[in-house]
Amino acid sequence: MESQRLVDRLTRALGRAVRLRCPRCGETPLFRGWFSMAEACALCGLRFERAQGYFVGAIYVNYAMTAVLTIGGFFLLWGLTALSTAAQLALLLPVVILFPLWFFRYSRSLWLALEWLINREL
């Protein structure tokens, strides 16, 4: 029973993170613009950035996802095509540049959702 509630909370929090919504209430958007994050939820009052440097962990999430995607793409191209290493790297360079910019909001949202799951009193 307890494990089912944990799975439900995890599913709900990850669903809200993917939709870029407040992890507590799921209603308020986390971002005002592409890179501009709201300070707190307008509905439930949850502060999104707890302290200076709070989202450093989100940088690691973003970096890890970019590395996994790039390394996986490299080995996929290496195994399925006859491209040279230079050609593979040239194909993956736009991914390395653009993916972290696109994933920035999601990494912050996932980091906030994970922290909210661990420390629900905030």
N, C-alpha and C positions, 0 to 999 in steps of 0.2 A: 504494500500500500504506500509506504513512504517512498519507495523507489519510483513508483508511478507518478507521485506528485513531483518528484525531482525531475523526471523526464518531461512532465507537462510544463513546469517552470522553465526548463531549459529550452524547450520547443517554442514557448511563447516569447522568451527573451530573444532568441535567435531570429524568430520571425519579425519581431519589432526592429532588431538591428538591421536586417536586410532591407526593411522598408524605411530605414533611417528615421525612426520614431523614438520617442522617449521610452526607455526600458521599463519605467514604472507604470505609466498609464497607457502607453501605446498610441496616444492621440496627437501630441504636438511634434512637428518636424524638428529634427536636431539642427538643421542648417537653414540659414536665411538665404544664402547664395551658394556658389560652388565651393568656396573655401571658408566662408564666414559662418561660424557656428554660434548658435544662440547661447546665452549665458545660463539660462535655466528654463525649465518647462513652464509654459504659460498656464497650464492647467493644474498640475500637481505640485509645482515649485521645486522639483528636483534640480539641484545645481549640476550642470554637466561637467564643468572643469573644477575639480575640487581644490587644486593647489597649482602653483607654478610648476610646470613640467609634468603635469598629470598624464598627458598623452604621449609620453616617451615610449611607453609600452606599445602604443599603436604604431609607432614608427617601426618597431621590431616586427610587429605583425605584418605591416606593409612590405618590409624588406624580405621577410621569410616567404610570403606569397609570391613576390616577384622572383625570388631566387628559385623556388620550386617550379614556377611556370617556365622560366627561362631554361633551367637545366633540363627539365622534362621535354621542352620543345627542342632543345639541342639534340638530345638522345633520340627523340622521335624522328627528327630530320636525318640524323646520322644513320638510323636503322632503316628508314623507308626510302631514302633518296640517295643519289650518287653525287650530291652537292659537295663542294670542297668546304673545308672548315671556315674559310674566309666568307664564302657565300652564305653559309648557315648563320654566321655571326652578323652578317649584313642584314639578313632577314629578321634576326632576333633583336637587333638594336632598337628599332621602333617600339618593340614590346617593352624593352627595358626602360625606355624613356616615357612612354605613354601610360603603361599599366599602373605604375605607382601614382600618377596624377589622377587617374580615374578611380583607383581603389582607395585613395586618401580618406574619403568620407566613410567608406565601409569599414576601414580599419579602425577609425575612431569610434564608430558606432558599435562594432564588435567588442572593442576594448571596454567601452562604457557598459555594455550589456553584461559582459563577463564579470566586471567589478560589482555591478548591481546584484548579480546572482550570488556572489560570495558575501557581500556586505549589504543586506537589504535594509538596514536601519537608516541609511543615508537618504 
